[in-house]
């Protein structure tokens, strides 16, 4: 939903079994995705190998406004839960 993100939010936001990724989204749109889907249903994505992976990382940190717990959810915890993986390296 790169260019259809508003349609994606309207159509899929109410569905509790749908998660979204943030690839190519600016911080303001990431905040909107968090508001619509909830922080537990938003996942990090960079669409690598296309482009640089640093801008989406920075966008997530900016969108999270210093909330490291929220950033960890987006970067790791949500995907680990969805894929039934352990997010802890130990």
C-alpha positions in Angstrom: 0.0 0.0 0.0 2.8 2.4 -0.7 0.6 5.0 -2.4 -2.7 3.5 -1.2 -1.9 3.7 2.5 -5.0 5.7 3.4 -7.2 3.2 1.6 -5.3 0.3 3.4 -6.0 2.0 6.7 -9.7 2.4 6.0 -10.2 -1.0 4.5 -7.9 -3.1 6.7 -7.5 -1.2 9.9 -10.7 -2.6 11.5 -9.6 -6.2 10.8 -7.8 -7.5 13.9 -5.9 -10.2 12.0 -4.1 -7.8 9.7 -0.7 -6.3 10.3 1.1 -3.7 8.2 4.7 -2.8 7.4 6.1 0.7 7.3 8.3 0.4 4.1 8.7 3.8 2.4 6.5 5.6 4.9 7.5 8.9 6.6 7.2 9.3 10.3 3.9 11.1 10.2 2.3 8.2 8.3 3.9 5.7 10.6 2.2 7.5 13.5 -1.1 7.3 11.7 -0.6 3.5 11.0 0.1 3.1 14.7 -3.1 4.9 15.6 -5.2 2.9 13.2 -3.7 -0.6 13.5 -2.3 -0.3 17.1 1.4 -0.7 17.9 1.2 -4.5 18.1 0.2 -4.7 14.4 2.8 -2.4 12.8 6.1 -4.0 11.6 9.4 -2.6 10.4 10.2 -3.0 6.7 12.7 -1.3 4.4 12.1 -3.1 1.1 15.8 -3.8 1.0 17.7 -4.4 -1.3 16.0 -1.4 -2.9 17.4 1.8 -1.6 19.1 2.5 1.7 18.0 0.9 5.0 18.9 3.9 7.1 16.0 6.2 6.2 13.3 3.7 7.4 15.2 3.1 10.6 15.4 6.8 11.2 11.7 7.2 10.3 10.7 4.6 12.9 12.7 6.3 15.6 11.3 9.7 14.7 7.7 8.3 14.6 8.3 6.7 18.1 9.4 10.0 19.6 11.9 8.4 22.0 9.7 5.5 23.0 12.2 2.7 22.8 9.6 0.1 23.8 7.5 1.1 20.9 10.5 1.1 18.5 11.4 -2.4 19.8 7.9 -3.6 19.0 8.1 -2.3 15.5 11.6 -3.5 14.8 11.5 -6.9 16.4 8.8 -8.0 18.9 5.8 -7.8 16.5 7.5 -9.8 13.8 8.8 -12.3 16.3 5.3 -12.8 17.7 3.7 -13.1 14.3 6.3 -15.6 13.1 6.3 -17.4 16.5 10.0 -16.7 17.1 11.8 -15.6 20.2 12.8 -11.9 20.0 15.5 -12.5 22.7 18.9 -13.6 21.5 19.5 -15.7 24.6 
